[in-house]
Every structure is written in C-alpha cells, then in structure tokens.
Amino acid sequence: MKLQYTLSAEDYLDYYLFTASQSPTIRKKLQNERIILLLITISLGIYLYASGKVYAAVIMGLWAIAGELWFPQYFRYRYKKHYEKFIRENYAKRIGTIINLDIQEDALYSNDQYMEGKFFLSQVEKVEETPAYFYVKLNIGSHFIIPKKCTTQIDELRNTLKARGLTIVEHPNWRWEKW
C-alpha cells in the first residue's frame, strides 16, 4: 500500500502531545508536582492558622483546592506551549514536505526531500491509532506519523498493517485535554 502525504505543525504537535500523555515519566511528574503544590499550600495554611491568622489560613485552604483543580490544565498548557516551540525550532523545514510511504510485505519504505529509508517490519514496536492518526513506533526510537486525512481507505490501511503482523493499539477517545 502506497501513501503520499504532508505533515503540518499540528500533526507533529498532536504526535508529541500523544506521546507525552502516554509517558509514565510525565504522568508521574504531573502527580508529583500536584502533591508538592498541595503540600506547600496546606503547610502554609497550617502555619498561618497556628499563627492566629485564621482568615489567611482559610484563603490558603481555598488556594489548595483551586490549585488541585486548576493545576492539570496548567500542566497541559505548559507542555503544549513547550512542544509548539520545539516544533517551530526543529521541524520548520520538514513541515509541508511530501512524504511517500510504501508498506510492503517485509518493510516500510519512506522518502521525502530530506531522507530515504527502509525499515523492516521487525523494527516496528507497535502501531497506535487515535481518532486522527496512526503512529508507527520503531524500536530504534523513530516513528511515522500517518494522518488519517491522507487517505480515504482507513480500513484498508488498518487491515494492511494488521496483515503484516503489526499490533495496533487503539485509543479511540484520546484527546490532549482528556488525559
């Protein structure tokens, strides 16, 4: 099966945000930062209460609750801004270039104006499917981003990947705002 498509900055951003949302390290970082923020605000509240500043302690308690509710949105916003900047700096020349991907019986062949490569299917670690993309992850750390908008034959693409013995992990409800 042959595909020809281009990738936009939004395509790269979605890939990096998806990868970040699936990363145990980043999930742990979110959890740790939430706990630290909560502990700091509660500690300050207890200190203020013990100092006789009840009004300030109540405000600290409200800050603790607000921080617990607001921090995940801030964390996602911060990561999104980080990846937008990263993509502008590192992928500017690749945005909009035509990518040719040929899925053969034993390998994936890819070429664009900057590189050409043959990747054996044994190098494919997994294929992850979101509502808008297929992400082909290679065991060498590289990846292919295949936007579903590049083909009208999504079922054929999915069946071709499965027929080659590749495992497809589906994430039908994934959105950056939901994790």
Secondary structure, 3 states (H helix, E strand, C coil): CEEEEECCHHHHHHHHHHHHHHCHHHHHHHHHHHHHHHHHHHHHHHHHHHCCCHHHHHHHHHHHHHHHHHHHHHHHHHHHHHHHHHHHHHCCCCCCCEEEEEECCCEEEEECCCCEEEEEHHHEEEEEECCCEEEEEECCCCEEEEEHHHCCCHHHHHHHHHHCCCCEEECCCCCHHHC
